Amino acid sequence: MRKQKKVSESYVIMTELVLPNDTNTLHNLMGGKMMHWMDIVSAIAAQRHSNRIVVTASVDNVSFAESIKLGNVVTLEAKVTRAFSSSMEVHIVVYAEDIPSGRKVMSNQAFFTFVAVDQSGKAIDVPEAIPETEEEIKLYDGALRRRQLRLVLAGRMKPSEANELRSIFDLKEDQK
């Protein structure tokens, strides 16, 4: 039987200040810098869950709901939503805060996938993630569909084999 760990045990919060070197010519945070921070915070969450070295396997869509300005305080929250045999899906939510005005907005969210590896770089089993809260259960339940979609888009799974996506794609058995 696989070891188990509560989702809450992987929770990580990281805070950064947007400085001039982090911005573009419009004084907005550069997307690449945001992705760098998201990769760091989510890798820490995956390492905390697996107690192993982890490597980034995939990044889902990252879109900016709100721009992040020079001088904003950025808070990134990450936690493992579900663990498969050696891979883990991590959900990241990003908030931007303008402290002088008191305005705080959610600017980004994304799912990253990590694989735990041993010292030689070989994939290694990770503990099962146990959701407890309503939000954790919702993210956990959707993780298998998101995983299958990633695999289909990467060409590593046929749409007809993605049982969780069957209703979305309206696939029939004869379309294999």
Phi, psi and omega in degrees: 000136179292148172296160179232149176217140177293143177304320183299338180287345180262359186296129180227137173240133178230137181238136180226153174253130180281113182256166183306322181290347180268356190249163174269189183290347175266007180066028174257149177302132178290141181300322179296323178293319178299315180295324176300311179297320180296321179295319180295308185295323180286326176295321178297317178299316180294320177295319180298321180289316188267342187057035183222167169291140179231152176234146179287127180257323180200158177229125176281178180311128175242112179235153184260110177285325180222142175285153179249126189263158172308131179092347178292152171263126182253127177245124180248129179241131182223146173202150177291131179264326179199147177241136176258213183292304179238353182254157180223135172268134179238131177260130180240133174238134184241131177243143175244134182232128171262098187300314181303322181271344183079012182271127178229128182227152171278124183255330185212157163206152182199168173242129174246150176242135179236151174242133176278137181229156175273186184298336180266002178089008180275136179303142184223148182298148178237159178295151174292142178268128181251110178281148180236316183276167178301317179296316179298320179294318179298314179295319179299313182298325180278347186296323181293321176296315179297321179296314180296321177297316177302314181295320177296312181296330179277356181077016181263357178211140176282143178306325180292342179270350183273081185303323181291337182263354185310315182291329179291315181274351182054049181274142176256157180303326184283358181266010182298000000 
